[in-house]
């Protein structure tokens, strides 16, 4: 699942975040489907960072990889 997560982040998530001056770094993927990431750039410390994490990053990963259960920052 690690490689799948990397691929979705690289293809579907990071390009969109970069249009807003931000990005995301993959920290870990647990066997039970919890993906840990760190928002970087303009996304780090942004008041909407938690919303971006759940509404965009988590939603995108879950839609492409059914085994992803949760994304945490």
mmCIF file of the N, C-alpha and C atoms, coordinates in Angstrom:
data_MODEL
# 
_entry.id   MODEL 
# 
loop_
_atom_site.group_PDB 
_atom_site.id 
_atom_site.type_symbol 
_atom_site.label_atom_id 
_atom_site.label_alt_id 
_atom_site.label_comp_id 
_atom_site.label_asym_id 
_atom_site.label_entity_id 
_atom_site.label_seq_id 
_atom_site.pdbx_PDB_ins_code 
_atom_site.Cartn_x 
_atom_site.Cartn_y 
_atom_site.Cartn_z 
_atom_site.occupancy 
_atom_site.B_iso_or_equiv 
_atom_site.pdbx_formal_charge 
_atom_site.auth_seq_id 
_atom_site.auth_comp_id 
_atom_site.auth_asym_id 
_atom_site.auth_atom_id 
_atom_site.pdbx_PDB_model_num 
ATOM 1   N N  . UNK A 1 1  ? 0.829   -1.200 0.000  1.00 0.00 ? 1  UNK A N  1 
ATOM 2   C CA . UNK A 1 1  ? 0.000   0.000  0.000  1.00 0.00 ? 1  UNK A CA 1 
ATOM 3   C C  . UNK A 1 1  ? 0.869   1.259  0.000  1.00 0.00 ? 1  UNK A C  1 
ATOM 4   N N  . UNK A 1 2  ? 2.065   1.185  0.546  1.00 0.00 ? 2  UNK A N  1 
ATOM 5   C CA . UNK A 1 2  ? 2.960   2.337  0.590  1.00 0.00 ? 2  UNK A CA 1 
ATOM 6   C C  . UNK A 1 2  ? 3.193   2.922  -0.805 1.00 0.00 ? 2  UNK A C  1 
ATOM 7   N N  . UNK A 1 3  ? 3.485   2.067  -1.764 1.00 0.00 ? 3  UNK A N  1 
ATOM 8   C CA . UNK A 1 3  ? 3.745   2.543  -3.128 1.00 0.00 ? 3  UNK A CA 1 
ATOM 9   C C  . UNK A 1 3  ? 2.497   3.159  -3.756 1.00 0.00 ? 3  UNK A C  1 
ATOM 10  N N  . UNK A 1 4  ? 1.338   2.589  -3.466 1.00 0.00 ? 4  UNK A N  1 
ATOM 11  C CA . UNK A 1 4  ? 0.086   3.156  -3.974 1.00 0.00 ? 4  UNK A CA 1 
ATOM 12  C C  . UNK A 1 4  ? -0.133  4.557  -3.425 1.00 0.00 ? 4  UNK A C  1 
ATOM 13  N N  . UNK A 1 5  ? 0.103   4.726  -2.138 1.00 0.00 ? 5  UNK A N  1 
ATOM 14  C CA . UNK A 1 5  ? -0.078  6.032  -1.502 1.00 0.00 ? 5  UNK A CA 1 
ATOM 15  C C  . UNK A 1 5  ? 0.880   7.044  -2.116 1.00 0.00 ? 5  UNK A C  1 
ATOM 16  N N  . UNK A 1 6  ? 2.149   6.661  -2.276 1.00 0.00 ? 6  UNK A N  1 
ATOM 17  C CA . UNK A 1 6  ? 3.132   7.565  -2.886 1.00 0.00 ? 6  UNK A CA 1 
ATOM 18  C C  . UNK A 1 6  ? 2.675   7.995  -4.276 1.00 0.00 ? 6  UNK A C  1 
ATOM 19  N N  . UNK A 1 7  ? 2.179   7.041  -5.051 1.00 0.00 ? 7  UNK A N  1 
ATOM 20  C CA . UNK A 1 7  ? 1.754   7.329  -6.421 1.00 0.00 ? 7  UNK A CA 1 
ATOM 21  C C  . UNK A 1 7  ? 0.584   8.314  -6.452 1.00 0.00 ? 7  UNK A C  1 
ATOM 22  N N  . UNK A 1 8  ? -0.413  8.101  -5.598 1.00 0.00 ? 8  UNK A N  1 
ATOM 23  C CA . UNK A 1 8  ? -1.569  8.998  -5.564 1.00 0.00 ? 8  UNK A CA 1 
ATOM 24  C C  . UNK A 1 8  ? -1.160  10.390 -5.082 1.00 0.00 ? 8  UNK A C  1 
ATOM 25  N N  . UNK A 1 9  ? -0.314  10.446 -4.062 1.00 0.00 ? 9  UNK A N  1 
ATOM 26  C CA . UNK A 1 9  ? 0.152   11.755 -3.595 1.00 0.00 ? 9  UNK A CA 1 
ATOM 27  C C  . UNK A 1 9  ? 0.883   12.488 -4.715 1.00 0.00 ? 9  UNK A C  1 
ATOM 28  N N  . UNK A 1 10 ? 1.798   11.796 -5.392 1.00 0.00 ? 10 UNK A N  1 
ATOM 29  C CA . UNK A 1 10 ? 2.592   12.425 -6.456 1.00 0.00 ? 10 UNK A CA 1 
ATOM 30  C C  . UNK A 1 10 ? 1.748   12.854 -7.650 1.00 0.00 ? 10 UNK A C  1 
ATOM 31  N N  . UNK A 1 11 ? 0.761   12.048 -7.993 1.00 0.00 ? 11 UNK A N  1 
ATOM 32  C CA . UNK A 1 11 ? -0.026  12.297 -9.206 1.00 0.00 ? 11 UNK A CA 1 
ATOM 33  C C  . UNK A 1 11 ? -1.238  13.192 -8.981 1.00 0.00 ? 11 UNK A C  1 
ATOM 34  N N  . UNK A 1 12 ? -1.938  12.991 -7.867 1.00 0.00 ? 12 UNK A N  1 
ATOM 35  C CA . UNK A 1 12 ? -3.234  13.636 -7.663 1.00 0.00 ? 12 UNK A CA 1 
ATOM 36  C C  . UNK A 1 12 ? -3.291  14.701 -6.576 1.00 0.00 ? 12 UNK A C  1 
ATOM 37  N N  . UNK A 1 13 ? -2.397  14.633 -5.599 1.00 0.00 ? 13 UNK A N  1 
ATOM 38  C CA . UNK A 1 13 ? -2.487  15.554 -4.463 1.00 0.00 ? 13 UNK A CA 1 
ATOM 39  C C  . UNK A 1 13 ? -1.462  16.677 -4.558 1.00 0.00 ? 13 UNK A C  1 
ATOM 40  N N  . UNK A 1 14 ? -0.207  16.334 -4.681 1.00 0.00 ? 14 UNK A N  1 
ATOM 41  C CA . UNK A 1 14 ? 0.863   17.339 -4.659 1.00 0.00 ? 14 UNK A CA 1 
ATOM 42  C C  . UNK A 1 14 ? 0.716   18.388 -5.765 1.00 0.00 ? 14 UNK A C  1 
ATOM 43  N N  . UNK A 1 15 ? 0.390   18.006 -7.002 1.00 0.00 ? 15 UNK A N  1 
ATOM 44  C CA . UNK A 1 15 ? 0.237   19.052 -8.035 1.00 0.00 ? 15 UNK A CA 1 
ATOM 45  C C  . UNK A 1 15 ? -0.824  20.107 -7.690 1.00 0.00 ? 15 UNK A C  1 
ATOM 46  N N  . UNK A 1 16 ? -1.905  19.682 -7.053 1.00 0.00 ? 16 UNK A N  1 
ATOM 47  C CA . UNK A 1 16 ? -2.949  20.635 -6.660 1.00 0.00 ? 16 UNK A CA 1 
ATOM 48  C C  . UNK A 1 16 ? -2.469  21.522 -5.514 1.00 0.00 ? 16 UNK A C  1 
ATOM 49  N N  . UNK A 1 17 ? -1.838  20.924 -4.514 1.00 0.00 ? 17 UNK A N  1 
ATOM 50  C CA . UNK A 1 17 ? -1.340  21.715 -3.388 1.00 0.00 ? 17 UNK A CA 1 
ATOM 51  C C  . UNK A 1 17 ? -0.292  22.727 -3.846 1.00 0.00 ? 17 UNK A C  1 
ATOM 52  N N  . UNK A 1 18 ? 0.535   22.338 -4.815 1.00 0.00 ? 18 UNK A N  1 
ATOM 53  C CA . UNK A 1 18 ? 1.573   23.247 -5.313 1.00 0.00 ? 18 UNK A CA 1 
ATOM 54  C C  . UNK A 1 18 ? 0.979   24.495 -5.952 1.00 0.00 ? 18 UNK A C  1 
ATOM 55  N N  . UNK A 1 19 ? -0.230  24.408 -6.511 1.00 0.00 ? 19 UNK A N  1 
ATOM 56  C CA . UNK A 1 19 ? -0.863  25.595 -7.098 1.00 0.00 ? 19 UNK A CA 1 
ATOM 57  C C  . UNK A 1 19 ? -1.189  26.633 -6.029 1.00 0.00 ? 19 UNK A C  1 
ATOM 58  N N  . UNK A 1 20 ? -1.190  26.208 -4.771 1.00 0.00 ? 20 UNK A N  1 
ATOM 59  C CA . UNK A 1 20 ? -1.453  27.109 -3.643 1.00 0.00 ? 20 UNK A CA 1 
ATOM 60  C C  . UNK A 1 20 ? -0.193  27.355 -2.818 1.00 0.00 ? 20 UNK A C  1 
ATOM 61  N N  . UNK A 1 21 ? 0.955   26.941 -3.335 1.00 0.00 ? 21 UNK A N  1 
ATOM 62  C CA . UNK A 1 21 ? 2.219   27.168 -2.642 1.00 0.00 ? 21 UNK A CA 1 
ATOM 63  C C  . UNK A 1 21 ? 2.546   26.157 -1.565 1.00 0.00 ? 21 UNK A C  1 
ATOM 64  N N  . UNK A 1 22 ? 1.833   25.050 -1.540 1.00 0.00 ? 22 UNK A N  1 
ATOM 65  C CA . UNK A 1 22 ? 2.062   24.053 -0.504 1.00 0.00 ? 22 UNK A CA 1 
ATOM 66  C C  . UNK A 1 22 ? 2.423   22.699 -1.075 1.00 0.00 ? 22 UNK A C  1 
ATOM 67  N N  . UNK A 1 23 ? 2.556   21.748 -0.184 1.00 0.00 ? 23 UNK A N  1 
ATOM 68  C CA . UNK A 1 23 ? 2.833   20.373 -0.574 1.00 0.00 ? 23 UNK A CA 1 
ATOM 69  C C  . UNK A 1 23 ? 2.542   19.470 0.614  1.00 0.00 ? 23 UNK A C  1 
ATOM 70  N N  . UNK A 1 24 ? 2.832   18.188 0.437  1.00 0.00 ? 24 UNK A N  1 
ATOM 71  C CA . UNK A 1 24 ? 2.628   17.228 1.500  1.00 0.00 ? 24 UNK A CA 1 
ATOM 72  C C  . UNK A 1 24 ? 3.768   16.217 1.446  1.00 0.00 ? 24 UNK A C  1 
ATOM 73  N N  . UNK A 1 25 ? 4.221   15.810 2.625  1.00 0.00 ? 25 UNK A N  1 
ATOM 74  C CA . UNK A 1 25 ? 5.300   14.827 2.727  1.00 0.00 ? 25 UNK A CA 1 
ATOM 75  C C  . UNK A 1 25 ? 4.744   13.585 3.416  1.00 0.00 ? 25 UNK A C  1 
ATOM 76  N N  . UNK A 1 26 ? 4.972   12.431 2.811  1.00 0.00 ? 26 UNK A N  1 
ATOM 77  C CA . UNK A 1 26 ? 4.518   11.173 3.396  1.00 0.00 ? 26 UNK A CA 1 
ATOM 78  C C  . UNK A 1 26 ? 5.455   10.778 4.534  1.00 0.00 ? 26 UNK A C  1 
ATOM 79  N N  . UNK A 1 27 ? 4.881   10.516 5.695  1.00 0.00 ? 27 UNK A N  1 
ATOM 80  C CA . UNK A 1 27 ? 5.655   10.102 6.865  1.00 0.00 ? 27 UNK A CA 1 
ATOM 81  C C  . UNK A 1 27 ? 5.608   8.585  7.013  1.00 0.00 ? 27 UNK A C  1 
ATOM 82  N N  . UNK A 1 28 ? 4.395   8.013  6.996  1.00 0.00 ? 28 UNK A N  1 
ATOM 83  C CA . UNK A 1 28 ? 4.270   6.563  7.164  1.00 0.00 ? 28 UNK A CA 1 
ATOM 84  C C  . UNK A 1 28 ? 2.907   6.071  6.704  1.00 0.00 ? 28 UNK A C  1 
ATOM 85  N N  . UNK A 1 29 ? 2.843   4.762  6.479  1.00 0.00 ? 29 UNK A N  1 
ATOM 86  C CA . UNK A 1 29 ? 1.586   4.076  6.187  1.00 0.00 ? 29 UNK A CA 1 
ATOM 87  C C  . UNK A 1 29 ? 1.560   2.841  7.090  1.00 0.00 ? 29 UNK A C  1 
ATOM 88  N N  . UNK A 1 30 ? 0.557   2.770  7.949  1.00 0.00 ? 30 UNK A N  1 
ATOM 89  C CA . UNK A 1 30 ? 0.467   1.632  8.865  1.00 0.00 ? 30 UNK A CA 1 
ATOM 90  C C  . UNK A 1 30 ? -0.261  0.464  8.196  1.00 0.00 ? 30 UNK A C  1 
ATOM 91  N N  . UNK A 1 31 ? -0.043  -0.740 8.709  1.00 0.00 ? 31 UNK A N  1 
ATOM 92  C CA . UNK A 1 31 ? -0.720  -1.914 8.144  1.00 0.00 ? 31 UNK A CA 1 
ATOM 93  C C  . UNK A 1 31 ? -2.248  -1.840 8.234  1.00 0.00 ? 31 UNK A C  1 
ATOM 94  N N  . UNK A 1 32 ? -2.756  -1.054 9.196  1.00 0.00 ? 32 UNK A N  1 
ATOM 95  C CA . UNK A 1 32 ? -4.215  -0.947 9.347  1.00 0.00 ? 32 UNK A CA 1 
ATOM 96  C C  . UNK A 1 32 ? -4.821  0.203  8.544  1.00 0.00 ? 32 UNK A C  1 
ATOM 97  N N  . UNK A 1 33 ? -4.037  0.813  7.638  1.00 0.00 ? 33 UNK A N  1 
ATOM 98  C CA . UNK A 1 33 ? -4.587  1.811  6.721  1.00 0.00 ? 33 UNK A CA 1 
ATOM 99  C C  . UNK A 1 33 ? -4.559  3.245  7.186  1.00 0.00 ? 33 UNK A C  1 
ATOM 100 N N  . UNK A 1 34 ? -3.734  3.561  8.166  1.00 0.00 ? 34 UNK A N  1 
ATOM 101 C CA . UNK A 1 34 ? -3.597  4.950  8.618  1.00 0.00 ? 34 UNK A CA 1 
ATOM 102 C C  . UNK A 1 34 ? -2.365  5.557  7.952  1.00 0.00 ? 34 UNK A C  1 
ATOM 103 N N  . UNK A 1 35 ? -2.594  6.635  7.224  1.00 0.00 ? 35 UNK A N  1 
ATOM 104 C CA . UNK A 1 35 ? -1.526  7.325  6.506  1.00 0.00 ? 35 UNK A CA 1 
ATOM 105 C C  . UNK A 1 35 ? -1.167  8.577  7.296  1.00 0.00 ? 35 UNK A C  1 
ATOM 106 N N  . UNK A 1 36 ? 0.119   8.729  7.605  1.00 0.00 ? 36 UNK A N  1 
ATOM 107 C CA . UNK A 1 36 ? 0.585   9.912  8.323  1.00 0.00 ? 36 UNK A CA 1 
ATOM 108 C C  . UNK A 1 36 ? 1.360   10.784 7.349  1.00 0.00 ? 36 UNK A C  1 
ATOM 109 N N  . UNK A 1 37 ? 0.976   12.053 7.287  1.00 0.00 ? 37 UNK A N  1 
ATOM 110 C CA . UNK A 1 37 ? 1.621   13.009 6.381  1.00 0.00 ? 37 UNK A CA 1 
ATOM 111 C C  . UNK A 1 37 ? 1.939   14.292 7.126  1.00 0.00 ? 37 UNK A C  1 
ATOM 112 N N  . UNK A 1 38 ? 2.732   15.122 6.483  1.00 0.00 ? 38 UNK A N  1 
ATOM 113 C CA . UNK A 1 38 ? 3.024   16.457 7.012  1.00 0.00 ? 38 UNK A CA 1 
ATOM 114 C C  . UNK A 1 38 ? 2.792   17.456 5.894  1.00 0.00 ? 38 UNK A C  1 
ATOM 115 N N  . UNK A 1 39 ? 1.928   18.418 6.140  1.00 0.00 ? 39 UNK A N  1 
ATOM 116 C CA . UNK A 1 39 ? 1.721   19.487 5.172  1.00 0.00 ? 39 UNK A CA 1 
ATOM 117 C C  . UNK A 1 39 ? 2.907   20.434 5.236  1.00 0.00 ? 39 UNK A C  1 
ATOM 118 N N  . UNK A 1 40 ? 3.377   20.859 4.076  1.00 0.00 ? 40 UNK A N  1 
ATOM 119 C CA . UNK A 1 40 ? 4.554   21.730 4.014  1.00 0.00 ? 40 UNK A CA 1 
ATOM 120 C C  . UNK A 1 40 ? 4.252   22.959 3.165  1.00 0.00 ? 40 UNK A C  1 
ATOM 121 N N  . UNK A 1 41 ? 5.219   23.860 3.118  1.00 0.00 ? 41 UNK A N  1 
ATOM 122 C CA . UNK A 1 41 ? 5.044   25.080 2.337  1.00 0.00 ? 41 UNK A CA 1 
ATOM 123 C C  . UNK A 1 41 ? 3.938   25.932 2.919  1.00 0.00 ? 41 UNK A C  1 
ATOM 124 N N  . UNK A 1 42 ? 3.154   26.543 2.045  1.00 0.00 ? 42 UNK A N  1 
ATOM 125 C CA . UNK A 1 42 ? 2.078   27.423 2.486  1.00 0.00 ? 42 UNK A CA 1 
ATOM 126 C C  . UNK A 1 42 ? 1.004   26.680 3.277  1.00 0.00 ? 42 UNK A C  1 
ATOM 127 N N  . UNK A 1 43 ? 0.903   25.372 3.087  1.00 0.00 ? 43 UNK A N  1 
ATOM 128 C CA . UNK A 1 43 ? -0.108  24.581 3.806  1.00 0.00 ? 43 UNK A CA 1 
ATOM 129 C C  . UNK A 1 43 ? 0.244   24.410 5.282  1.00 0.00 ? 43 UNK A C  1 
ATOM 130 N N  . UNK A 1 44 ? 1.540   24.413 5.597  1.00 0.00 ? 44 UNK A N  1 
ATOM 131 C CA . UNK A 1 44 ? 1.978   24.248 6.983  1.00 0.00 ? 44 UNK A CA 1 
ATOM 132 C C  . UNK A 1 44 ? 1.603   25.494 7.777  1.00 0.00 ? 44 UNK A C  1 
ATOM 133 N N  . UNK A 1 45 ? 0.791   25.309 8.780  1.00 0.00 ? 45 UNK A N  1 
ATOM 134 C CA . UNK A 1 45 ? 0.385   26.423 9.626  1.00 0.00 ? 45 UNK A CA 1 
ATOM 135 C C  . UNK A 1 45 ? -0.798  27.213 9.107  1.00 0.00 ? 45 UNK A C  1 
ATOM 136 N N  . UNK A 1 46 ? -1.302  26.861 7.952  1.00 0.00 ? 46 UNK A N  1 
ATOM 137 C CA . UNK A 1 46 ? -2.463  27.549 7.391  1.00 0.00 ? 46 UNK A CA 1 
ATOM 138 C C  . UNK A 1 46 ? -3.685  27.266 8.253  1.00 0.00 ? 46 UNK A C  1 
ATOM 139 N N  . UNK A 1 47 ? -4.549  28.259 8.460  1.00 0.00 ? 47 UNK A N  1 
ATOM 140 C CA . UNK A 1 47 ? -5.759  28.025 9.259  1.00 0.00 ? 47 UNK A CA 1 
ATOM 141 C C  . UNK A 1 47 ? -6.668  26.929 8.682  1.00 0.00 ? 47 UNK A C  1 
ATOM 142 N N  . UNK A 1 48 ? -6.566  26.673 7.396  1.00 0.00 ? 48 UNK A N  1 
ATOM 143 C CA . UNK A 1 48 ? -7.401  25.652 6.767  1.00 0.00 ? 48 UNK A CA 1 
ATOM 144 C C  . UNK A 1 48 ? -6.663  24.327 6.572  1.00 0.00 ? 48 UNK A C  1 
ATOM 145 N N  . UNK A 1 49 ? -5.515  24.164 7.217  1.00 0.00 ? 49 UNK A N  1 
ATOM 146 C CA . UNK A 1 49 ? -4.697  22.961 7.026  1.00 0.00 ? 49 UNK A CA 1 
ATOM 147 C C  . UNK A 1 49 ? -5.449  21.690 7.389  1.00 0.00 ? 49 UNK A C  1 
ATOM 148 N N  . UNK A 1 50 ? -6.169  21.687 8.495  1.00 0.00 ? 50 UNK A N  1 
ATOM 149 C CA . UNK A 1 50 ? -6.901  20.481 8.906  1.00 0.00 ? 50 UNK A CA 1 
ATOM 150 C C  . UNK A 1 50 ? -7.997  20.149 7.904  1.00 0.00 ? 50 UNK A C  1 
ATOM 151 N N  . UNK A 1 51 ? -8.657  21.166 7.402  1.00 0.00 ? 51 UNK A N  1 
ATOM 152 C CA . UNK A 1 51 ? -9.697  20.951 6.395  1.00 0.00 ? 51 UNK A CA 1 
ATOM 153 C C  . UNK A 1 51 ? -9.084  20.401 5.107  1.00 0.00 ? 51 UNK A C  1 
ATOM 154 N N  . UNK A 1 52 ? -7.938  20.925 4.706  1.00 0.00 ? 52 UNK A N  1 
ATOM 155 C CA . UNK A 1 52 ? -7.234  20.424 3.523  1.00 0.00 ? 52 UNK A CA 1 
ATOM 156 C C  . UNK A 1 52 ? -6.857  18.963 3.724  1.00 0.00 ? 52 UNK A C  1 
ATOM 157 N N  . UNK A 1 53 ? -6.376  18.642 4.901  1.00 0.00 ? 53 UNK A N  1 
ATOM 158 C CA . UNK A 1 53 ? -5.959  17.274 5.204  1.00 0.00 ? 53 UNK A CA 1 
ATOM 159 C C  . UNK A 1 53 ? -7.122  16.296 5.061  1.00 0.00 ? 53 UNK A C  1 
ATOM 160 N N  . UNK A 1 54 ? -8.268  16.639 5.619  1.00 0.00 ? 54 UNK A N  1 
ATOM 161 C CA . UNK A 1 54 ? -9.415  15.732 5.611  1.00 0.00 ? 54 UNK A CA 1 
ATOM 162 C C  . UNK A 1 54 ? -10.196 15.827 4.297  1.00 0.00 ? 54 UNK A C  1 
ATOM 163 N N  . UNK A 1 55 ? -10.557 17.034 3.897  1.00 0.00 ? 55 UNK A N  1 
ATOM 164 C CA . UNK A 1 55 ? -11.432 17.209 2.740  1.00 0.00 ? 55 UNK A CA 1 
ATOM 165 C C  . UNK A 1 55 ? -10.751 16.941 1.410  1.00 0.00 ? 55 UNK A C  1 
ATOM 166 N N  . UNK A 1 56 ? -9.446  17.090 1.354  1.00 0.00 ? 56 UNK A N  1 
ATOM 167 C CA . UNK A 1 56 ? -8.768  16.871 0.087  1.00 0.00 ? 56 UNK A CA 1 
ATOM 168 C C  . UNK A 1 56 ? -7.824  15.676 0.117  1.00 0.00 ? 56 UNK A C  1 
ATOM 169 N N  . UNK A 1 57 ? -6.841  15.692 0.992  1.00 0.00 ? 57 UNK A N  1 
ATOM 170 C CA . UNK A 1 57 ? -5.834  14.629 1.007  1.00 0.00 ? 57 UNK A CA 1 
ATOM 171 C C  . UNK A 1 57 ? -6.479  13.289 1.365  1.00 0.00 ? 57 UNK A C  1 
ATOM 172 N N  . UNK A 1 58 ? -7.196  13.236 2.476  1.00 0.00 ? 58 UNK A N  1 
ATOM 173 C CA . UNK A 1 58 ? -7.816  11.983 2.898  1.00 0.00 ? 58 UNK A CA 1 
ATOM 174 C C  . UNK A 1 58 ? -8.861  11.510 1.895  1.00 0.00 ? 58 UNK A C  1 
ATOM 175 N N  . UNK A 1 59 ? -9.697  12.412 1.445  1.00 0.00 ? 59 UNK A N  1 
ATOM 176 C CA . UNK A 1 59 ? -10.754 12.055 0.491  1.00 0.00 ? 59 UNK A CA 1 
ATOM 177 C C  . UNK A 1 59 ? -10.159 11.489 -0.801 1.00 0.00 ? 59 UNK A C  1 
ATOM 178 N N  . UNK A 1 60 ? -9.099  12.113 -1.298 1.00 0.00 ? 60 UNK A N  1 
ATOM 179 C CA . UNK A 1 60 ? -8.459  11.645 -2.527 1.00 0.00 ? 60 UNK A CA 1 
ATOM 180 C C  . UNK A 1 60 ? -7.840  10.270 -2.337 1.00 0.00 ? 60 UNK A C  1 
ATOM 181 N N  . UNK A 1 61 ? -7.097  10.093 -1.249 1.00 0.00 ? 61 UNK A N  1 
ATOM 182 C CA . UNK A 1 61 ? -6.466  8.796  -1.002 1.00 0.00 ? 61 UNK A CA 1 
ATOM 183 C C  . UNK A 1 61 ? -7.511  7.689  -0.825 1.00 0.00 ? 61 UNK A C  1 
ATOM 184 N N  . UNK A 1 62 ? -8.562  7.960  -0.068 1.00 0.00 ? 62 UNK A N  1 
ATOM 185 C CA . UNK A 1 62 ? -9.601  6.952  0.153  1.00 0.00 ? 62 UNK A CA 1 
ATOM 186 C C  . UNK A 1 62 ? -10.314 6.582  -1.151 1.00 0.00 ? 62 UNK A C  1 
ATOM 187 N N  . UNK A 1 63 ? -10.518 7.559  -2.021 1.00 0.00 ? 63 UNK A N  1 
ATOM 188 C CA . UNK A 1 63 ? -11.225 7.275  -3.271 1.00 0.00 ? 63 UNK A CA 1 
ATOM 189 C C  . UNK A 1 63 ? -10.384 6.422  -4.220 1.00 0.00 ? 63 UNK A C  1 
ATOM 190 N N  . UNK A 1 64 ? -9.067  6.539  -4.137 1.00 0.00 ? 64 UNK A N  1 
ATOM 191 C CA . UNK A 1 64 ? -8.174  5.793  -5.024 1.00 0.00 ? 64 UNK A CA 1 
ATOM 192 C C  . UNK A 1 64 ? -7.678  4.484  -4.408 1.00 0.00 ? 64 UNK A C  1 
ATOM 193 N N  . UNK A 1 65 ? -7.626  4.438  -3.073 1.00 0.00 ? 65 UNK A N  1 
ATOM 194 C CA . UNK A 1 65 ? -7.091  3.263  -2.370 1.00 0.00 ? 65 UNK A CA 1 
ATOM 195 C C  . UNK A 1 65 ? -8.069  2.896  -1.242 1.00 0.00 ? 65 UNK A C  1 
ATOM 196 N N  . UNK A 1 66 ? -8.962  1.949  -1.486 1.00 0.00 ? 66 UNK A N  1 
ATOM 197 C CA . UNK A 1 66 ? -9.968  1.591  -0.477 1.00 0.00 ? 66 UNK A CA 1 
ATOM 198 C C  . UNK A 1 66 ? -9.407  1.142  0.875  1.00 0.00 ? 66 UNK A C  1 
ATOM 199 N N  . UNK A 1 67 ? -8.172  0.650  0.904  1.00 0.00 ? 67 UNK A N  1 
ATOM 200 C CA . UNK A 1 67 ? -7.575  0.197  2.162  1.00 0.00 ? 67 UNK A CA 1 
ATOM 201 C C  . UNK A 1 67 ? -7.162  1.343  3.087  1.00 0.00 ? 67 UNK A C  1 
ATOM 202 N N  . UNK A 1 68 ? -7.114  2.574  2.571  1.00 0.00 ? 68 UNK A N  1 
ATOM 203 C CA . UNK A 1 68 ? -6.796  3.735  3.418  1.00 0.00 ? 68 UNK A CA 1 
ATOM 204 C C  . UNK A 1 68 ? -8.008  4.025  4.279  1.00 0.00 ? 68 UNK A C  1 
ATOM 205 N N  . UNK A 1 69 ? -7.799  4.020  5.571  1.00 0.00 ? 69 UNK A N  1 
ATOM 206 C CA . UNK A 1 69 ? -8.897  4.265  6.527  1.00 0.00 ? 69 UNK A CA 1 
ATOM 207 C C  . UNK A 1 69 ? -8.917  5.687  7.066  1.00 0.00 ? 69 UNK A C  1 
ATOM 208 N N  . UNK A 1 70 ? -7.721  6.290  7.212  1.00 0.00 ? 70 UNK A N  1 
ATOM 209 C CA . UNK A 1 70 ? -7.634  7.612  7.825  1.00 0.00 ? 70 UNK A CA 1 
ATOM 210 C C  . UNK A 1 70 ? -6.315  8.253  7.442  1.00 0.00 ? 70 UNK A C  1 
ATOM 211 N N  . UNK A 1 71 ? -6.326  9.581  7.350  1.00 0.00 ? 71 UNK A N  1 
ATOM 212 C CA . UNK A 1 71 ? -5.094  10.330 7.128  1.00 0.00 ? 71 UNK A CA 1 
ATOM 213 C C  . UNK A 1 71 ? -4.921  11.276 8.308  1.00 0.00 ? 71 UNK A C  1 
ATOM 214 N N  . UNK A 1 72 ? -3.736  11.242 8.901  1.00 0.00 ? 72 UNK A N  1 
ATOM 215 C CA . UNK A 1 72 ? -3.452  12.126 10.041 1.00 0.00 ? 72 UNK A CA 1 
ATOM 216 C C  . UNK A 1 72 ? -2.253  12.998 9.719  1.00 0.00 ? 72 UNK A C  1 
ATOM 217 N N  . UNK A 1 73 ? -2.209  14.151 10.369 1.00 0.00 ? 73 UNK A N  1 
ATOM 218 C CA . UNK A 1 73 ? -1.122  15.089 10.136 1.00 0.00 ? 73 UNK A CA 1 
ATOM 219 C C  . UNK A 1 73 ? -0.175  15.156 11.291 1.00 0.00 ? 73 UNK A C  1 
# 
